[in-house]
Amino acid sequence: MLQVLLCGVVVFPGLFFTFRKVLPSIFKQWTDADVVLVSERLVSSIHAVMATTAGIIVVSSCKGNVIMDRHWLATYFVIWYGVPYMSYDIFAMYLSHYYRFRVKGHKDYKSHSLRTVNSFVRKEFLLVLHHIALLTILLPVTLHVKLKTGDQGDYFIGCLFLTELSTPFVSLGKILIQLGMQDCWLHKANGGMVLLSFFMCRIALFPYMYWAYGSHYGIPLYSVLFHLPLSTKLGSLCILAPQVYWFVLLCRKGYRLYKRAFPGSSQSNNTGLQSNGLWVGG
């Protein structure tokens, strides 16, 4: 098991360290905060591509019987890369927060301390809570239920992997802003893809999974919630609620981006579509 965990434990910090060393030699004008932010988003995108690929493989392999069909990636991707990534990402988000305030000259950020950690937790409370809940509750409970029920439900775990499809678009938006390209057509098109992919893969995905479950058992969609265990309903709510909140924020920022495209807009040209460091992961 230790060798399995080392896969993600080495890959993600290793990529982050590599990007932090390479990017300053390419973008010499970037500050430490710029380098850390882009490095974090690049690693997040790589993980998202891996998770989405795993999700497509699992879903396509288990679509014949969404309850009983099994695929080894549904369990081992969580262990190999899901848990190590979540742990790494909390640290990477903290570093991004730390250097962002350090380059602004905040006196409390001359070195790492409990005060800087506390400030990070307060400013990014929802994201930190999201990561910790996944690590300590949702992932362990999911694996326990899988083992208890004979590894049922791999199809739905594959669907949850697909929530990461929106992450590369979110990361690209941040990187384009970092490169000063927030006014180009690519940034505007990417903003549309952020909203579309986020809605389809992080919100609409849940009604779809209920529909797939109901279709398997011959239950109408409106009755599925009454047939699911309370733990499943609570778990779905815990995952879905922050996604809806973040989607509302993205829509507001997308609206500001839309108004920027018109000369008569009263909005400041300094606004734009970007995410508050979303992972859902992420």
C-alpha positions, 0 to 999 in steps of 0.5 A: 500500500505504501508503494501505491501511495508513493505514486501520487505523493511523488508525482504532484509535489514533483511536478509542482517543484519542477514548474517552480524551477522552470517558469522563472527562467522563462518568465523572468519578470514574474514574482514568486507569487506569480510562479507559485500560482501558475505552478499550482494551476498547471498541476491541478490541470494535470490531475484533472486530465488524469481524473477525467480520463479515469472517469471516462474509462470507468463509465464506459466500462461499467455502463452495461450495469451501473450497479454491479459492473466493476473497474479497478480504476474506480478504487485504485485511482482514489488511493494512488492519486486522489488522496495524495493530490488532495493532501498536496493541494492544501499545501500548494494553496497555502503557498499560493496564499503566502507568496501572494501576500508576501510580495505585497509587503505584509509584515506578517508574511516575512516567514511562515508561522501559525498566523499565516496558516490561520489567515489562509484557513480563514480566507479559504475556509470553504476550499479547505473544508471541502478538501478536508471533508473529502480526505477524512469523510467522503473518500474513506466512507465511499471506499468502505461502502464499496468494500461492504457492498462487494465493490458496487457502484463503480459507474457512479465513482467514475461519474464523480471523476468527471467533475474534474473536466472543468478544472483545466478551463478554470486554470487556463483562465487564471494563466491567461490573466497572469500572462496579461491576455484577459482581453483576448478572444481566447479568454472570453471563449474559455470563460464560456467553457468554464461555465458550460463544463462546470454546470454540466460536470459539477451540477447537472451530473447529479440529476443524471446519476439519479436518473441512471440509478432509477433507470437501473431499478425501474424507478422514476426520477422523482422517486429516486431520493426516497430509495437512497440511503440517508448517508448517500443523500447527505454525501451528495448534498455535501458535494453539490452545495459548494458546487452551486455556490461556486457556480453562482460566483462564476456566473457573476464574474462571467456577467462582468466579463460579458459587460467588458466586451461592450464599449458602453459598459460601466464596469471597470476594465479590471474585472474578469472571469477567474476562479477562487482556486476551485478543486472539486475538487479543486 
